Amino acid sequence: MMARTFSEIFFGLVGACVVVGTALFAASLIYAQVAAPTPAPAYQSAANATWDTLLNVAVIDGDTINADIYLGRDVLLRDQRIRLEGVDAWETSRRRRSVTVTDDEIEKGQAAAKALSALVRESQVQCLTDGGRDVYGRCLGRLRLIQRDGSVIEVEGWMRANGYDRNEQPPPR
């Protein structure tokens, strides 16, 4: 039997520690990748979206409102600009320089804004959002209005049915 020297034993243990340490380090990296929380998506799925109550609603134009979004549990998102999905109303002014707006279109846009404003004034307003935003930073959402008698108005359909959506033909009069 051959006797080992102190340096052989010492360097043998150091080598073993390096191998074990490297293995543990590699294992920790793999665990960190598996166990690390994944970033939340930029939007929720429609299945997770909820109808939130809107307060202090102000109509900007026929397809944009400003409101406080009450999320429940005393959480309030103040002063949120919300673009109504599924509605494309005419412009109410010539602010957008990227499109040509006629006087007729401005008149239709103002009528759409006035009608929407009258509709939301007497209703409990709810908004379904998925957290998405448009290129201007506005929340994207769908509105429904709970009337005093308990009936529900889906704003998108109401705007179309009443001729306030530029993609739909006005109803026959």
Sequence and secondary structure as in RCSB ss.txt:
>XXXX:A:sequence
MMARTFSEIFFGLVGACVVVGTALFAASLIYAQVAAPTPAPAYQSAANATWDTLLNVAVIDGDTINADIYLGRDV
LLRDQRIRLEGVDAWETSRRRRSVTVTDDEIEKGQAAAKALSALVRESQVQCLTDGGRDVYGRCLGRLRLIQRDG
SVIEVEGWMRANGYDRNEQPPPR
>XXXX:A:secstr
     HHHHHHHHHHHHHHHHHHHHHHHHHHHHHHS     SS  TTT  EEEEEEEEEEETTEEEEEEEEETTE
EEEEEEEEETT     SSS  TTS   HHHHHHHHHHHHHHHHHHHTSEEEEEEEEEE TTS EEEEEEEE TTS
 EEEHHHHHHHTT STTS     
